[in-house]
Amino acid sequence: MKPVRRLCLLLLIFCLWAGAPLVAQTRAQTLRIGVLGIFHPRQLTLAADPNEELLVAASGQQIFLRSGSPCGLLHIRPLGSGLLLSCGGKEIRATEMRVSGRNQQSTGIVLAVPGKIKRRYQGVLELEAKGNELIPVVIMELETAVASVVQAETIPGTPLEALKAQAVVDRSYFVAGGGRHKDFDFCDLTHCQFLREPAAADSPAALAAAATEGLVLTYEGKPIVAMFTRSCGGHTRTPREVGLPEGSYPFFSALCDSCYKDPFRWTRKVSREDAALLILRGENGRLAIGRRLGWNTVPSNNFASRKEGDEVVLEGVGQGHGLGLCQRGARDMAEHGSNFQAILEHYFPNTRLQGLPSAVRGHSSRSAKDQP
């Protein structure tokens, strides 16, 4: 083999090897997100956006839903191990169903648990029944999901650069996370990432997602399951500090100037049993107490304790697990002129900001320092 050809072959092999972790993620441009699961729905209704039409495919049959038509609202119930669909006096029994636009494309879908909640999604809906419970899953484009989470997980008035940092964190989680559910990639709760209706195209959340489209945080060449917390209390934590297993990225502790100078302070009283659970299990213990007594029972893992009769008094700072991006600190950094790259470098030391190969906005595999 001639030297030039050998060199070209070696360069090709190197490029394929170096890009493999991110190239593998090109298949992850859509996400399967389980929605409304917290309601354990046994009945759902489905409708189209105004002036739009839905195509419902179920057991070889088709139903077209359009507002104002005889079949404008589809009622869905479990029937044995399958589904019973009813609309405009017509009933269909099916094992599963798929809902899309007329041309089988992503579209606006209005899904409701009667008497409890109605929510709009942008995507394709798949639905089946398990154990008399309906399992709705929305197949959603990655960037649609990112903008929705940014909007749901941040407070109004957050500076754009902080929203951009949040968008990169949320996208990194979606790209590198998953595997916590059997029937879908992610749920719409804080167990994964809090997701609600799609953000309007001109909203700050959508603008932040668009400005960072395709960008993810990587460590040693691979996207990381990036985390964020509402307020870190003065410095971010490592998984080991809160009793969680370490993943591929160790989440180095970072000083947070805003929370250090003016931390969010809290005081709570818990039983001795709950206090022992906190000490023994860390974050998992805090979550167990939250599920039983309410999520604000123990706001963070950063506290001192003292006995008071049959109870234990906790005096702490911060809100959340304390890992990764501190939202309060990110807002403060943005308000003082830091861009999203500087914010991410601060809270995720030793990571790189890289673009997924399929991103369409021209982002390449450049480090955060190289971004304009």
KELUM-158543 format. One record per atom (N, C-alpha, C, CB): residue in three letters; x negated, z negated, y negated. Coordinates in steps of 0.02 Angstrom, whole numbers, plus 50000, padded with zeros to 5 digits. Glycine has a CB too. Layout:
// KELUM-158543
ALAXZY...
//
This chain:
// KELUM-158543
MET499575000050060MET500005000050000MET499555000049938MET500494993749999LYS499695004649890LYS499295005049830LYS499374998649789LYS499495011149789PRO498854996749751PRO498874990549712PRO499474990149665PRO498244989749673VAL499644995749631VAL500194995649583VAL500844994349619VAL500225002249544ARG500944997849677ARG501564996849714ARG501604989749741ARG501625001949771ARG501024987149764ARG501024980249790ARG501204975349734ARG500334978549819LEU500934976449674LEU501084972049618LEU501824972349600LEU500654973949557CYS502114978349600CYS502824979049584CYS503254975449635CYS503014986449581LEU503054976049700LEU503434972749752LEU503404965249744LEU503184974849821LEU502804962649728LEU502724955449719LEU503144953049659LEU501994953749709LEU503144956949605LEU503534955049547LEU504284954949563LEU503394959849489LEU504504959949603LEU505204960249622LEU505394954149663LEU505354966649661ILE504974952349712ILE505104946549754ILE505134940249712ILE504574945949809PHE504654939649665PHE504644933749621PHE505284933249579PHE504034933849575CYS505494938949551CYS506094938849509CYS506704936949549CYS506184945549476LEU506754939649610LEU507314937849653LEU507304930549670LEU507314942149716TRP506714927949686TRP506654920849704TRP506824916349644TRP505944919249729ALA506534918049586ALA506634913849527ALA507364913949504ALA506184916049470GLY507684919749512GLY508364920249488GLY508894918349538GLY508494927049465ALA508694916849599ALA509184915649652ALA509684910149636ALA508824913949715PRO509454904349609PRO509944899049597PRO510494900949550PRO509594893049570LEU510324904949498LEU510834907049451LEU511214913149474LEU510524908349384VAL510864917849508VAL511214923749534VAL511774921649581VAL510724928349569ALA511644916449620ALA512164914049667ALA512784911849631ALA511894908349709GLN512714910149567GLN513284907549530GLN513724913149502GLN513054903149474THR513514919549509THR513934924949484THR514594925249521THR513574931549489ARG514624922449581ARG515254922449618ARG515724917049593ARG515114921349692ALA515484912749549ALA515884906949527ALA516194908049459ALA515454900749526GLN516354914349441GLN516644915749376GLN517394914249373GLN516514922849356THR517704913049430THR518384910449431THR518384903849469THR518874915549463LEU518844899449451LEU518884892849482LEU519574891849511LEU518714887349430ARG519604888149566ARG520244886149594ARG520364878949574ARG520244887049673ILE520854877949530ILE520984871349501ILE521664868849523ILE520934871549424GLY521674863249559GLY522294860049579GLY522614856549519GLY522184855149635VAL523244857949505VAL523574855249446VAL524184851149465VAL523774860949398LEU524344846449421LEU524944842249427LEU524954837849489LEU525564846549426GLY524384837249522GLY524354833349584GLY524514825949574GLY523684833949615ILE524394823349514ILE524534816249501ILE525274814649509ILE524294814349430PHE525704819849504PHE526434818749510PHE526674819449582PHE526804823649465HIS526234821649628HIS526434822749698HIS527104826449701HIS526474816049736PRO527134832349671PRO527784835649662PRO528134837749727PRO527704841649618ARG528784836449730ARG529204838749784ARG529694843949759ARG529574832949817GLN529634845549695GLN530044850749665GLN529664853449604GLN530754848149646LEU529664859949596LEU529354863149539LEU529804868749514LEU528644865849556THR529744870249449THR530054876249423THR529504880649393THR530604874449369LEU529624887049395LEU529134891949371LEU529474896849325LEU528804895649431ALA529144898349268ALA529414903149220ALA528844907149190ALA529824899549164ALA529024912849161ALA528524917049128ALA528484915249054ALA528694924549136ASP527934917149022ASP527894916848949ASP528434921248919ASP527184918948924PRO528664919648858PRO529144924148824PRO528864931248820PRO529314921448754ASN529284936148832ASN529104943248829ASN528604945348883ASN528824944848762GLU528494941148932GLU528054942848987GLU528454942749052GLU527444938048992GLU528144945349106GLU528474945649171GLU527994943249224GLU528724952749186LEU528264939349270LEU527854936849326LEU528044940449390LEU527944929249334LEU527544941749431LEU527644944549498LEU527524938949548LEU527174950549511VAL528044937149585VAL527994932049637VAL527994935549704VAL528584926849632ALA527454934749742ALA527394937649808ALA527424932049860ALA526724941749816ALA527914932649906ALA528014927349956ALA528264930450021ALA528514922049930SER527884929750074SER528074932050141SER528314939250141SER528624927650169GLY527924943550109GLY528084950650108GLY528634952750060GLY528274952750175GLN528924948050024GLN529444949549975GLN529184948449904GLN530074945349989GLN529524951449856GLN529314950849787GLN529904948749744GLN529024957449761ILE529754944449695ILE530234942449644ILE529914943549576ILE530464934949654PHE530304946449529PHE530054947249462PHE530414942249417PHE530154954549436LEU530024938149381LEU530304933149336LEU530204935349264LEU529974926249348ARG530744935349227ARG530714937049156ARG531224932949118ARG530824944649145SER531014930249061SER531464926049021SER532084930049000SER531094923448958GLY532664927049009GLY533284930348990GLY533594934549044GLY533174934448930SER533234935749099SER533494939749154SER533874935249202SER532924943449191PRO534274938049249PRO534614933849298PRO534144929349337PRO535004938149347CYS533524931549346CYS533014927449379CYS532484925649328CYS532704931349441GLY532654920749286GLY532184918649234GLY531814912249250GLY532534917849170LEU532094908449299LEU531784902049317LEU531804901349393LEU532154896049282LEU531224900549422LEU531164899949495LEU531114892649514LEU530554903949521HIS531544890449561HIS531524883649586HIS531154883649653HIS532244880749594ILE530694878949661ILE530264878749721ILE530314871849752ILE529534880549704ARG530444871749817ARG530464865449855ARG530104866349921ARG531194863149867PRO529824860949948PRO529544861450016PRO530104861950068PRO529094855350032LEU529984865750120LEU530464866450175LEU530064866350240LEU530894873050168GLY530074860650274GLY529644859950333GLY528914860550312GLY529814865150387SER528564865150343SER527864866450324SER527814872350276SER527444867750387GLY528394874750251GLY528394880450207GLY528724879050141GLY528724886250240LEU528994884350110LEU529294883950043LEU529984886950044LEU528844887449992LEU530414884250001LEU531064887249987LEU531074889149914LEU531644882250005LEU531144895649900LEU531164898249832LEU531874900449816LEU530654904049823SER532124898449758SER532794900449738SER532804902649665SER533304894849751CYS533154908149653CYS533174910949586CYS533754915849581CYS532494914349567GLY534194914949532GLY534744919649522GLY535184920449582GLY534464926149502GLY535294915049620GLY535724915449678GLY535384918149741GLY536314919549663LYS534744919749736LYS534384922449794LYS533894917149819LYS534004928849775GLU533834916749886GLU533374911949916GLU532874915549962GLU533754906649956ILE532254913149961ILE531734915850004ILE531374909950037ILE531234920249964ARG531274910450101ARG530874905550137ARG530184908650149ARG531204903550205ALA529674904850134ALA528994907550139ALA528504902050160ALA528774910550072THR527944904050186THR527424899150204THR526984897550144THR526994901650262GLU526904902450099GLU526514901550038GLU526724906849988GLU525744901950052MET526494906249926MET526664911149875MET526094912049826MET527294908949838ARG526104917849794ARG525604919549744ARG525954922449683ARG525084924649773VAL525744920149624VAL526074922149562VAL525554925049515VAL526444916149530SER525704930949487SER525244934249441SER525644938349391SER524734938749479GLY525304942149349GLY525634946949306GLY525884952849348GLY525164949349250ARG526264957249317ARG526554962849354ARG526014966949389ARG526944967349306ASN525434967549359ASN524894971449390ASN524394966949427ASN524524975449336GLN524634961149448GLN524254956349487GLN523664953449448GLN524004959449550GLN523724953449382GLN523194950849339GLN523344943749318GLN523094955349278SER522844940449288SER522934933849259SER523444934249203SER522264931149232THR523874929149198THR524404929249148THR524614922149131THR525004933349173GLY525054921449082GLY525324914949063GLY525854912649112GLY525604915248992ILE525774906549137ILE526234903749187ILE526474897049162ILE525884903149257VAL527124895949162VAL527414889649141VAL527664885949203VAL527984890649088LEU527344880549219LEU527494876749280LEU527744869849259LEU526874876149326ALA528274867449292ALA528564860949272ALA528754856849333ALA529174862049228VAL528664850249326VAL528954845349373VAL529584842949338VAL528444839349390PRO530184844949363PRO530804843349327PRO530864835949309PRO531404845449369GLY531034834749247GLY531134827949223GLY530494824149207GLY531514824149272LYS529914827349217LYS529274823849206LYS528814827549158LYS528924822749271ILE528664833849172ILE528164837249131ILE528234844749139ILE527454835049151LYS528074848249084LYS528034855549085LYS527364857549054LYS528634858749045ARG527024862249087ARG526364864149062ARG526244871549073ARG525814859949098ARG525884874549025ARG525724881649029ARG525004882549052ARG525834885048960TYR524894887549095TYR524224889149118TYR524104896649110TYR524134887049193GLN523464898449107GLN523264905449105GLN522874906949168GLN522844907149040GLY523154911149211GLY522794912649273GLY523274915549325GLY522464906349301VAL523104914549388VAL523514916649445VAL523674910349485VAL523144922049489LEU524304909549503LEU524524903449538LEU524584904749613LEU525184901049510GLU524314900249653GLU524434900249725GLU524754893549743GLU523774901349765LEU525244893649788LEU525614887549802LEU525804887149875LEU526234887049758GLU525724881249904GLU525934879849972GLU526184872649976GLU525364881150023ALA526474870950033ALA526734864150043ALA526344860850099ALA527484864250059LYS526214854350088LYS525884850250139LYS526214843450140LYS525114849750126GLY526504841550197GLY526814835050203GLY527344833750152GLY526294829850198ASN527794838550141ASN528344837950092ASN528104837450020ASN528764832050109GLU527484839250008GLU527224839349940GLU526984846249923GLU526654834049931LEU527134848549863LEU526914855149840LEU526214854749812LEU527404857949787ILE525794859649830ILE525094859849808ILE524994866149765ILE524594859849869PRO525074865549698PRO524954871349654PRO524214871849635PRO525394870849591VAL523944877849642VAL523244879149625VAL523224885149578VAL522814880449689VAL522914884349520VAL522844889749472VAL522134892649478VAL522974887249399ILE522104899149491ILE521464902749491ILE521324904849420ILE521464908949541MET520824901849390MET520724902449318MET520014904949304MET520834895649283GLU519944908949252GLU519284911249232GLU518874905349207GLU519344916749176LEU518234905449221LEU517794899949203LEU517844898149129LEU517084901649220GLU517804903149085GLU517794901749014GLU518464899048989GLU517604908048975THR519014901149020THR519664898349003THR519684890949019THR520234902049040ALA519414889149078ALA519394882149098ALA518944878149052ALA519144881549170VAL518364880849033VAL517904877248989VAL518234875648922VAL517264881448977ALA518564880548891ALA518884879348827ALA519444874248834ALA519174885948799SER519814874448889SER520354869648899SER520074862548905SER520754871448962VAL519534861648941VAL519234855048949VAL518944852448884VAL518694855049003VAL518604856848847VAL518334854748782VAL518894852148737VAL517964860648747GLN519454855648736GLN520014853548695GLN520314846948719GLN520554858848694ALA520364846048785ALA520674840048813ALA520214833948809ALA520864841148884GLU519564835048811GLU519094829448817GLU518774827248751GLU518554831248865THR518934830448695THR518634828648631THR519174826648581THR518214834448603ILE518954823048529ILE519434820848478ILE519464825848421ILE519244813848452PRO520034826448387PRO520094831048330PRO519564829448277PRO520794830748299GLY519314834648246GLY518804833748193GLY518094833448218GLY518944827548156THR517994834248284THR517304834448310THR516944840548283THR517304834448388PRO516334839748255PRO515964845448228PRO515854850948280PRO515304843248199LEU515814857148257LEU515754862848303LEU515144862348347LEU515734869248264GLU514574860048320GLU513964859748361GLU514034854748418GLU513354857948318ALA514394849248406ALA514524844448459ALA515004847448511ALA514824837848431LEU515484851448488LEU515944854848534LEU515564859948577LEU516514858248496LYS515074863348547LYS514674868048586LYS514284864448641LYS514184871948539ALA513994858648623ALA513634854748674ALA514114852648730ALA513304848548642GLN514714850648711GLN515214848748761GLN515394854648805GLN515844846048726ALA515454860548776ALA515614866548815ALA515084868048867ALA515704872548768VAL514454867348848VAL513904868648896VAL513924863448952VAL513224868448861VAL514054857148935VAL514094851848986VAL514674853249034VAL514194845048953ASP515254855049007ASP515834856349049ASP515714862349095ASP516464857449006ARG515424867649067ARG515284873649107ARG514774872049162ARG515014879349062SER514274868149146SER513764866349196SER514084862549253SER513204862149164TYR514544858049237TYR514884854349289TYR515284859049334TYR515354848949259PHE515644863649304PHE516054868349343PHE515614872749388PHE516474872749296VAL515044874949362VAL514624879549400VAL514264875849457VAL514104882749355ALA514034869749444ALA513644866149494ALA514034861149535ALA513074862649461GLY514624859249511GLY515014854149545GLY515464857049599GLY515434850349496GLY516024853849611GLY516484856149663GLY516354852549728GLY516414863749672GLY516764854149777GLY516684851149843GLY516994844249851GLY515964850649858ARG517364841949800ARG517674835349804ARG518394835749829ARG517644831849736HIS518634841849838HIS519324842849861HIS519324848049917HIS519784845049803LYS519794847449962LYS519844852050020LYS520194858550002LYS520214848650077ASP520734858149963ASP521154863949951ASP520984867849888ASP521864861749946PHE520534865249846PHE520344868649784PHE519664866149762PHE520884867649729ASP519394869349710ASP518724867649686ASP518724861249644ASP518434873349645PHE519214860749599PHE519244855149552PHE519974853149542PHE518914856949485CYS520074846849521CYS520744844749500CYS520764844649424CYS520924837649530ASP521344843149396ASP521424843149323ASP521384836149293ASP522074846349303LEU521104831349331LEU521054824449308LEU520324822649294LEU521344819649361THR520214816749266THR519524814549252THR519124813449315THR519544808249211HIS519434813349373HIS519074813449437HIS518594819349438HIS519554813649497CYS518804824949410CYS518374830849401CYS518264831749326CYS518694837349434GLN518694835649294GLN518684836149221GLN519404836749196GLN518254842249197PHE519544833149142PHE520214832849114PHE520404839749087PHE520264827449059LEU520904843049116LEU521084849749097LEU521824850049081LEU520904854849152ARG521994853249025ARG522694853949006ARG522834861248991ARG522864849448944GLU523274862648943GLU523454869548929GLU522864873348898GLU524064869848882PRO522854880048905PRO522294883948877PRO522254883148801PRO522364891248895ALA521654883148776ALA521554882548704ALA521724889048669ALA520824880548689ALA522024888548610ALA522174894548570ALA521524898048552ALA522574892648506ALA521554904648547ALA520954908648537ALA520574906848474ALA521134915948534ASP520934904448422ASP520604902748359ASP520484895248352ASP521024905148301SER520574891348405SER520464884148402SER519724882548404SER520824880648461PRO519514876748378PRO518804874848381PRO518534874748453PRO518704868148349ALA518944872548500ALA518724872248570ALA518574879148597ALA519254868748614ALA519014883948584ALA518904890748607ALA518304893948573ALA519534895048595LEU518224892548508LEU517644895248472LEU516994892448500LEU517694893748397ALA516994886048518ALA516394882848547ALA516234885848615ALA516484875248553ALA516744887048656ALA516634890048721ALA516364897248714ALA517284890048763ALA516664901048667ALA516444907948657ALA515724908348631ALA516914911448608ALA515544903648586ALA514874903748557ALA514334902148608ALA514834898848499THR514514898748662THR514024896848714THR514174900148780THR514024889148723GLU514564905448780GLU514804908548841GLU514244909848892GLU515164915048826GLY514344907348953GLY513864908549006GLY513274903849008GLY513614915349001LEU513184899548959LEU512604895248957LEU512714888848998LEU512434893448884VAL512214887149038VAL512254881049079VAL511584877249074VAL512414882649153LEU511604870849088LEU511004866749092LEU510704867349162LEU511154859349074THR510044868249166THR509724868749231THR509144863849235THR509474875949245TYR508994861749296TYR508424857349309TYR508074860049371TYR508654849849319GLU507424861449364GLU507034864449417GLU507364870949442GLU506954859549475GLY507634874849395GLY507904881449410GLY508614881649434GLY507494884449460LYS508954875949440LYS509634875949465LYS510104872549416LYS509664872349533PRO510724875049409PRO511214871749366PRO511334864649388PRO511864875649364ILE511454860149341ILE511564853149358ILE512304851249350ILE511124848549314VAL512504846249386VAL513184843449379VAL513154838849318VAL513424839549444ALA513234841749259ALA513154837949197ALA513744833149187ALA513094842749137MET513604827249160MET514104822149149MET514134820549074MET513954815749190PHE514664817149054PHE514724814848985PHE515114808448983PHE515054820248940THR515024804648930THR515354798148921THR515594797548850THR514884792348940ARG516104793548838ARG516384793148771ARG515914789648723ARG517044789448773SER515614784148744SER515164780248701SER514674776548747SER515554775348654CYS514024777448737CYS513534774848785CYS513334767548772CYS512924779148785GLY513484764948712GLY513304758048697GLY512604757048670GLY513384753948758GLY512224762248662GLY511554761648634GLY511034765748670GLY511334754548634HIS511124766748735HIS510684771148773HIS511064773548834HIS510014767648793THR510934779648854THR511284782348913THR510974779248976THR511234790048915ARG511334779649031ARG511134776349092ARG510894781549143ARG511704772149121THR510584778949196THR510414783149254THR510904781349310THR509674782049276PRO511004785849358PRO511454784249414PRO511264777749449PRO511454789949465ARG510624776549458ARG510404770449493ARG510624764249455ARG509644770449501GLU510624764449389GLU510824758649349GLU511554756749358GLU510684759949277VAL511974761649375VAL512694760249382VAL512914760549455VAL513104765149340GLY512424760349500GLY512584760049571GLY512824766449602GLY513094754949582LEU512634772149573LEU512834778649601LEU512224782049631LEU513154783049546PRO512324786349681PRO511764789949711PRO511484795049663PRO511984793449776GLU510834796149666GLU510514801049623GLU510624808049652GLU509764799549615GLY510774812749609GLY510834819649629GLY510194823449616GLY511414823049593SER510244829949608SER509644833949596SER509344832649527SER509804841349604TYR509764830449480TYR509514828749413TYR509574821249404TYR509914832549358PRO509024817949385PRO509024810549384PRO509364807349323PRO508324808149386PHE509584811349273PHE509904808549214PHE509474803149181PHE510594805649232PHE508934805349151PHE508484800849116PHE508854797049060PHE507884804649086SER508684790749050SER508994786748998SER508754789148930SER508844779249008ALA509214789848882ALA509044792148815ALA509324787248764ALA509314799248802LEU508934785548714LEU509164781148660LEU509664784948618LEU508564778648617CYS510214781648602CYS510744784648560CYS510764780748495CYS511454784548597ASP510524783648442ASP510444780148379ASP511104777648352ASP510104784648328SER511614781748355SER512264779948327SER512564773848364SER512744785848331CYS512564774148430CYS512854768648469CYS512414762448469CYS512974770848541TYR511754763348459TYR511304757548457TYR511414753548393TYR510574759948461LYS511494757148337LYS511574753748273LYS512274750748264LYS511434758548216ASP512764754048292ASP513454751748282ASP513854752948347ASP513794755548222PRO513714749048399PRO514034750248464PRO514784748448464PRO513684746248518PHE515144751848507PHE515844749848519PHE515824743548562PHE516244755648554ARG516104738048537ARG516064731648572ARG516744729848602ARG515834725948524TRP516724726548659TRP517354724548691TRP517254717948729TRP517604729948739THR517814714448738THR517824708148777THR518424708348823THR517844701848729ARG518314706548886ARG518854706448935ARG518784700348980ARG518854712948977LYS519344698149010LYS519334692949060LYS519564695949126LYS519774686949040VAL519194694549179VAL519374696949246VAL519324691149295VAL518914702949268SER519604692149354SER519544687049406SER518834686849432SER520044688449463ARG518664681349465ARG517994680849495ARG517894686149548ARG517884673949525GLU518434687849584GLU518384693049636GLU518214699849604GLU519044693549676ASP518554701449549ASP518414707749515ASP517714707849485ASP518934709049461ALA517494702149458ALA516814701749431ALA516304702849486ALA516704694949397ALA516424700049546ALA515964700949602ALA515954708249623ALA516174696449661LEU516544711549621LEU516574718649638LEU516174722849590LEU517304721049640LEU516204721149526LEU515814724849476LEU515064724249489LEU515984722249406ILE514854718149504ILE514134717049515ILE513904720449580ILE513984709449519LEU514334720349630LEU514144723049695LEU514154730649696LEU514604720449749ARG514674733749664ARG514784740949672ARG514684744949608ARG515464742149698GLY514544741649552GLY514404745349491GLY514974749849469GLY513784749449499GLU514834756149457GLU515334760849432GLU515914761649482GLU515024767649419ASN515764761849546ASN516304762349595ASN516764756249593ASN516014763149665GLY516474750449580GLY516884744449573GLY517314744749510GLY516444738249571ARG517024747149456ARG517394747749393ARG517984752549402ARG516934750149336LEU517864758049437LEU518404762849449LEU518954759849494LEU518134769149480ALA518744756049544ALA519224752849588ALA519674748049549ALA518874749149645ILE519374744249504ILE519764739649462ILE520214743549414ILE519294734949422GLY519964749049387GLY520354753149343GLY520964756149376GLY519934758649314ARG520884758449438ARG521454761249475ARG521984755949488ARG521214764249541ARG521784749749496ARG522254744449512ARG522564741149451ARG521904739149554LEU522154740149398LEU522384736249341LEU522434740249276LEU521924730449331GLY522214746449276GLY522224750449214GLY521524752349194GLY522564746549158TRP521454758449166TRP520784761249153TRP520424757749097TRP520844768549138ASN520764753849056ASN520434750349001ASN520264743149019ASN520864750548939THR520354741249083THR520224734349103THR519484732549093THR520424733249177VAL519044737049115VAL518324736149104VAL518074742749074VAL517934734249172PRO517994743149008PRO517844749548976PRO517184752748995PRO517844748548903SER516674748749014SER516024751649031SER515654747149080SER515594752748967ASN515064749549101ASN514634745649146ASN514124741449108ASN514284750249194ASN514124741749043ASN513614738549001ASN513894732048974ASN513394743348944PHE513794726449010PHE514094720148989PHE513684714149013PHE514814719649015ALA513814708448981ALA513564701949005ALA514174697949026ALA513154698148948SER514074693349072SER514644689549098SER514514682049095SER514804691649170ARG515064678249090ARG515024670949093ARG515674668249123ARG514884667849022LYS515624662949160LYS516204659949192LYS516594655849142LYS515994655649252GLU517254656049149GLU517694652149107GLU518294650049151GLU517934656249044GLY518254644149179GLY518764641849225GLY518774646149288GLY519454642049192ASP519364648649306ASP519434652849365ASP519314660249350ASP520114652049396GLU519124661649288GLU519024668649268GLU518294669749247GLU519504670649212VAL518134676149236VAL517474677949211VAL517574682049147VAL517064682049264VAL517234680049095VAL517274683649031VAL516724688949029VAL517214678748971LEU516924695149016LEU516444700649008LEU516404702448935LEU516654706749051GLU515794702748909GLU515684704948840GLU515214710948843GLU515384699148796GLY515474716848823GLY515084722848833GLY515104727648775GLY515324726348893VAL514754733148784VAL514744738548734VAL514834745148770VAL514074738448693GLY515094750048733GLY515164756848760GLY515824757948795GLY514614758148808GLN515944764448809GLN516554766648844GLN516364771948895GLN517094769348794GLY516504770548958GLY516354775449010GLY515744773449051GLY516244782248980HIS515544778049095HIS514984776549141HIS514304776849108HIS514994781449199GLY514254780049049GLY513624780049012GLY513134785449033GLY513304773549019LEU513334790149076LEU512884795349101LEU512924801649058LEU513034796949174GLY512354804749045GLY512344811349014GLY512484811448940GLY512824815749048LEU512894816148919LEU513054817048848LEU513474811248823LEU513414823648836CYS513254808048769CYS513674803048735CYS514064806748681CYS513234797248704GLN514724807048688GLN515124810848640GLN515084807948570GLN515844810948662ARG515074801348565ARG515024798248499ARG514354799948467ARG515114790648504GLY513824799448506GLY513164801048480GLY513094808348463GLY512644799048529ALA513404812848503ALA513374819948489ALA513724821548423ALA513694823948546ARG514294818348411ARG514634819448347ARG514184817248289ARG515294815548345ASP513864811548296ASP513434809048242ASP512844813648231ASP513194801948259MET512524816048284MET511964820748277MET512184827148242MET511664822348345ALA512774829748261ALA513024835848230ALA513174834848156ALA513654838348267GLU513464829048140GLU513614827548070GLU512994826948028GLU514024821148065HIS512434825348059HIS511794824848023HIS511364831048030HIS511414818748047GLY511664836648052GLY511314843048050GLY511024845648115GLY510784842648003SER511084841948170SER510794844348233SER511244849848262SER510714838548283ASN510924855048291ASN511314860148325ASN511424858148398ASN510974866948320PHE511814862048434PHE511994860048502PHE511394859948549PHE512514864748530GLN510894864348536GLN510294864148578GLN509924857548571GLN509834869948559ALA509854855148509ALA509504848748497ALA509894842948529ALA509414847548422ILE510554843248525ILE510964838048555ILE510864837848631ILE511714839048539LEU510864843648662LEU510774843948735LEU510074841948756LEU510924851048761GLU509574843948717GLU508884841848732GLU508814834348729GLU508394845148684HIS509174831148683HIS509124823848676HIS509434820248735HIS509454821648611TYR510024822348755TYR510384818648807TYR510234820948878TYR511114819148794PHE509924826848885PHE509734829348951PHE508994831348951PHE510184835448971PRO508554826448947PRO507834827948945PRO507614831949006PRO507414821548939ASN507134836348996ASN506824840249050ASN507284845549080ASN506584835649104THR507834847149046THR508254852649070THR508114858849028THR509004850649065ARG508354864449053ARG508324870849016ARG509024873549007ARG507874876049053LEU509124877048953LEU509754880348939LEU509684887548961LEU509944879848864GLN510074889649011GLN510024896349038GLN510694899749042GLN509694896149107GLY510684906349042GLY511294910249045GLY511434912849115GLY511274916048996LEU512054912349136LEU512254915349199LEU512174922849194LEU512974913349218PRO511944926249247PRO511824933449243PRO512434937549224PRO511574935849309SER513034935149241SER513634939149228SER513924937749159SER514154937749280ALA513614933349120ALA513884932049053ALA513854938449012ALA513474926349017VAL514344939548970VAL514414945948936VAL514214945648862VAL515114948448941ARG513964939948839ARG513814939248769ARG513064939848754ARG514064932648743GLY512684942448803GLY511984943748790GLY511524937948799GLY511904946248724HIS511774932348828HIS511344926648839HIS510884928248898HIS511754920248853SER510244927048890SER509764928048944SER509504921348965SER509194932748924SER509054921249016SER508784914949040SER508234912448994SER508514915749111ARG508444909948936ARG507974907148888ARG508064899748884ARG508074910348818SER507534896248865SER507594889148857SER507984887548794SER506904885948854ALA508194881348787ALA508574879248728ALA508164880348665ALA508774871948734LYS507514879448668LYS507094880248609LYS507064887548586LYS506384877648623ASP507204892248632ASP507184899248615ASP507834901848585ASP507014903248675GLN508374897748589GLN509014900148564GLN509014900348488GLN509594895548590PRO509354905348459PRO509364905848386PRO509784900348355PRO509634912648364
//
